[in-house]
């Protein structure tokens, strides 16, 4: 009788999927246009201002005023879509592609429940998640528990994608930092709107993979306690692009040529080291501990080909009081099969918050 190591199969599935998507020439690699020049320098400066050793990183979120239209309505629920101008400051706005200047959200809400007796979770996009549908499917069943779902379309994704960008393959390294910095700003503003304008009693933020990294950053930097729920997420983009499967989807040669044109000839290993230094700005363990660490729940996969276990444990260690839950599977299989575990984490994270009035 042959025994099969299921965990190894999940891990292999991640690599097979990764090889098909990233090593074949179906789509271009990440960062085919290089580092991003002066934009990268700007983003490095702006992101380093978010770390605790810098005074004043708890700046208040900007107030936004989305313009809403109703997509559909039933007896029990309503789906609306909203558009708002990104609240990024002038420096960020000038770096963002024009297509990304207006943000879009989907907002799925139970009907006939007072907002102060409801919670709402902002769902952030994982790599390649260009539409609202998958995240609305994740949040939909939570309506019965009076939990609304707000889905943000990321900068550089969906209708906000720059004309020259193919799929999710960002053209420059600076675009990755810009996407993250703008997403943080927009998500904090949405949480502020849910609290101060819509009057929700509790809020949370969640995301899968890259969306989970951004959710952790938003939870860290928001001035009031929110449930923080990163799913299948590394502690840093370094893990994804320098250790995990996405290293095979990165245009290392183009990055080397870009550096050679500006600075000096480098080996590929030196280029990778430069990438590690730049992406260390996305290391969530450098961010402040969220206001309510007990309401942080990480859900991680046992055999993830994209995210090694050590990366998840580094986050838990940096944020004492947080919880890690393990699901059996790889990155791709967990993404497909474990939505109920993600929903349970959302419910449990929100239950660890007090119902409260707006204090912003």
N, C-alpha and C positions, 0 to 999 in steps of 0.2 A: 504494500500500500504506500502510495506517495503522499507525503504531507506537504501542503502548500503554505508558505508563509504569506498570509494575506497582506500583512503590513508591507512586505517587499513588493507585492503586486501593486498596491496603491502608489508606492514610491516610483515604481517603474512606469505606471500610467502617467504620472506627472512628467517623467522624462520623455516618454513617447509623445505626449501632447506637446511638450515644449519643443521637441525636435521637429515635429510637424509644423508648428506655428512659427518657430523662431529660427530654425536652422535651414529650412527650405527657403527659396527665394520668392515665396508667395507675396510677402510684404517686405518693405525695406527695414533695415535695423533701426534701433533707437539711436538718436543723436548723429544722423548722417551728415548734418551741417556743422558739426563741431561743438565747441563749448559755449558760444553765445557772446563772446567778446565783452564789451563794457556792461552788457546786461548782467552777465554772470557776476562781475565785480559789485554791481548795485545790489543784486540779490544776496550775495554773501554778506554784505554790510547790513542789509535790512533784517536778515534772519538771525544774525548773531545778536541783534538787539532783543530777541525774545527770551534769552536765557536769564536765569535768576540773578546771576552776578551783575546784570545790567539793571540799574534803577528804573522803575516806572514801566516794567513790562506788562503790568496789569492795566493797560489803557482801556477806557470804556469802549464797548462796541458801538458802532455807528448805527443810527436809526435809519431803517429803510422803509419804504412805502410801496410794497408790491401792488401792481395792477392785476386784478384777478378776473378770470372768466370761468364759468362752470362748464366742466366737460361732461359730467353725468351726475344724476341724482336719483337715489332710490328712497324707499321709506326709512332706511336705517343709516345711510351714509351718503356722503357727497364728495366728489373728486373735483378739485379746482386746479387750474394752472395759473401761476403768477409770473410776472416779469418785473425785474427791478434793475436799476443801474448798479453795477458792482460798487460797493462802498470803499474800494481801495483808494488810497490817497494818490495824488497826482504823479508821484514817482512810479508807483506800481502801475497806474493806469497807462502811463506813456510806454511802459515796457510790455504791457499786455497787447496781444493782437486785437485789432478793432472788432473782430468777430466775437471776442470774449467779453466785451465791455458791458453787455447786458446779460444778466443772470436769469435762469429759468428754474422754477420749482414746481413740483406737483405736490398737492396737499390733500390727503385722504383723511376725512374726519367723520366720526360718528355723529349722527343727528340727534337732536333733542336731549343733549347732555350739557349741563352748564360747563363752560371751559375750566373753571376752577376745580371741577371734579374729574377732569381729564388730564392725561399726560400726553406729550407729543415727543417723538424721537425724530431727529434729523438724520437721514441716511445719506452717507457720502459714497462716492463712486469708487469702485475698484478699478484696476488697470483694464481698459477696454470696455468698461460699462458705459455706453454712450446714450442709453435710453432710460426712461423711468420704470419700464415694465418689471424688471426682475426685482427691484427694490420694493415696488408696490405689492408684488406677490408675497414678498417676505413680510411686509407690514400688514397686509390686508386682514389675515386672521386675527390680528390683535385688536381690531375694532370692537370685537365682542367684549374685550376687557377695558373698554374706554381708553384705548391708546391710539392716538392719531399718528399718521406717518407723513413726514415732509421729506421729499426727495430733491436734492440739489443736483442740477446738471453741472458737471465740473467745467471750469475754463479748459479750453483746448479739446473738449469732447462734444459730441452731438452737434447741435446747431451752433455751438460756440467754437467749433474746430477751425483753425486757420486753413485757408484755401489750399496751401501747398502741402499740408500734413496728410499723410496716408494713415487711416485708422487711428490707433492709439500711439503710433510711433512718433514720439516727440522729435522735433528736428534738432534741437540744441539741449545741452545739459541745463542751461539757464531756464529753459521751459519747464523742466521738472520742478525746480525750486520756485518758479513763478506760479505754477499750477498749485503747489502746496500753500504758498503764502497767500494767494488770493482765496483759495478754498477756506483757509482758517478765518480770514476776514469776513467772508460771506456767511459762513456757518455761525460764527459768533453773532453776527447781525440778525440772522434768522432766529437764533435762540432768544435774543433780546426782544425781537418782535413778538415771538410766541409768549414771552413773559409779560412785557409791558403793554403791548397793543391787543393781543388776542386773549390774554388773561389766563393762560394754562396754569394748572396747579403744580405740575412737575414737568421737567424736560430731560431729554437724554440725547446723546449723539452716538451713532454707530457707523461701522463701515467694514467692508471685507477687503483684505489684502492692503493695497495702497490706501483705500478708504479708511481702513482701520488705523493706519499710521496717522492720517489726518484727524480722525476722530479723537485719538489719544492727545494730539496737540491741542485740539479745540477744547477738550475737557480740561486740559492742563491750564489753558490761558483764559478760560471764561471766568468772569469775576464772581459768579455764584455757583453753588454746587449743582452739577448735572450728572446723570448716570453716564458713564464713559464705557463704551462697549466695542473694543477692537476685536474683530474676528479674522483668524488666519493671517495675522499681521506680524511683520518683523518689528524689531525695535528701531530699525533704521533702514533707509533705502540702500545703504552700503551692502546689506545682506542680500537684497534682491539682485542688484546689478553687479556685485563683485564676487559673491559666493554662490548664489542660487542659479537657477536655470536661465534667468535673464542675462547672465554674463555672455551667453551664446547669441543673444539678440542685440548686442551693443556694437556699434561701429568703431571698434578700437583703432582701426587703421586710419579712419577719417579724423578721429580725435588726436592721434599722433601727428598727422600731417598738419592739423590746425595749430598744434603747439609748436611744431617745427618752424612754421611760417612766422610765428610771433616771438618765440623765445629761443629754443635750441633743440637740436635733435635729441630724441629720447627713445629708450627701449620701450617695448610694450608694457613691461613690468613697471617702469617708471610712470607710464601713462595711467596704469591701473592704480598706482599709489596716489597720483594726483586726483583721480576720481574718488578714492576713499576719503581723501582730505576734504574735497568739496562736499561730498554726500554726508560727511560727519555732521553737517549742519542739520540733517534730518534725524539725528539720533534723539529719540524721544526721552531717553534717560537723562538728557541734559536739560529738559524742560522742567518747570516747577511741578511739584506734586499737586494733583487736583484737590479741590477744597474738601471733597468727601471721598477718601480713598476706598471706603467700604463699598461704594457704589461703582467701583471699577471691576468689570468682569471680562477677562480675556478668554476667548474660546480658540483653542489651538488644535492642530491635527497631529496624531502620533507619528505619521510617516510622510511628512510634507517635503516634497522635493524642492520647493521654493523657499521655505522658511525652516531653518534648523531649530531644534528644540532649545539650544542655548540662547537663541535670540529672544524667545518668549520669556525664558526664565530671567534674563537680564532686566526685562521690563518689570516683572513682578518684584524682583529684588530692589529696583530703584524706587518703586512705589509701594512701601509697606502697607499692609491692610487690603491690598487688591487680591483678587482671586483668579486663578487659572483653572479652566475646565478643559479637559482633553476629550476629543472625539476620535474614534478610530477611523483612520483613512489618510489619504493624501490631500494635497491642495485642491486638485480638480474634483475628486470624488466627494470631499467634504462640502465643497461649494455647491455640489448638486444634491447631496443626500441628507445634509444635517441642518436644514432650515428650522426644524422644530427645536433643536438645541440652541440655535441663535435666538429664536423667539423666546425661549425660556430664560435665556440670559437677559434679554431686554426687560422682561417682566420682573425678574428678580432684582436687577439693578435699580429699576424704578421704585420697587418696594422698599429699598434701603434708603430712599430719600424721604424727608418730611414734606407733607403738603404745606405750602406756604404762600403768603402773599408776595408780590413783587417787592424786592428791596433795592433794585437798581436805581 
